[in-house]
């Protein structure tokens, strides 16, 4: 019997470049196994594919070692934020308030 093969995409955006790879995997393959099979770890050697946070179409996957991919899934590898968005907004609001008081 022929094993069903599905196509998925693996994406990662580093600071200086972005890569989208298409990979064919057997049906029932886990997210982690699809990442390893894609070869993205060879393109970005700084990635720790065993522990990096990942998601599918913007939804974080809690246990990528157990979650099976579906045909057409886009597996996204997330990197840590450089700045906390809440802190950036707070600083921007404080700066705007300061400028407003100076102009009055």
N, C-alpha and C positions, 0 to 999 in steps of 0.2 A: 504494500500500500504506500502511496506517495504522501509524504508529510506536507501539510499545508504551509506555505510561506507567505508572510505578510510584509508590507513595506512600511517603515516608519522613518521619521526624520529626527536627527539629533542636532541641537543648536547650542552654541555658546558664544557669548560676546565678551571678549576681553576689552581692555581699555583701548587698545590700538587696532583691533581687527575683530571681525565676526566670521563665524563659519557655520554653514548648514550642510550636514552630510545626510545622504539617503542611505539606508541600510535595509537589507532583506534578512528577516529572521524567521525561524520556525514559529508557528502559532503556539502561544503559551509561554513565550520567552519573557523573562522578567525585565523590568526597566534597567536594573544594574547590568544584566547580561547583554542587553541591547547596547548599552553605553560601551561596554568593553569590546563588543563585536564591531562597533562603528569605527574604532581606531582614533577617536577624538583625543584620547590620552596621549597619543603619539604626536598629534598636532600641537597640543597644549600640555607640555610636560609638567607644568606647575599644578595641574589638576590632580586631586586625590579622588579618583572615581569611586573608591570604596566608602567614602564618607561625605562627599560633597552633597549639598542640598539640590534636589531636582524636582521638576514638576512636569505636568502634561497640560499644554494649553493654558498656562498660568495658574494651575492649581497644584499646590505642593503635594507631593506623594510622601506619606509618612514612612512607609517601609518599602523602598524601591527593590529590595531583595525578594519581596513576595508579590508585588503588584505586577500582573501580566499586562503587556502592551496589547493594544488593539490596532488593526489595520488603519493606517493614516495618522496615527498619533504623532505629535511633535513633542519630543522629550527635550525639556529645557534645563540646562545646567545653570544654577544661580551662583553668583559670587557675592561676597559680603559688600554691603554698602560702604562707601567712603565717608559719608556724612549721614547723621540721623536726620531724616526729613522733618521731624517735629522741631528739632533744634534749629534747623535752617529757617523754617517758617517763623519761629519765635524771634530769632535775630533780625530777620527781615522786617517783621512788624515793629520791633523796638527801634530800628533804624528809621522807618517811616514815621513813627510817632515823634522821634527826636527832630526830624527834618520839619515836621508840621509845626512843632513848638518854636523852632528857630525862625520860621517864616511869618509868624504872627506878630 
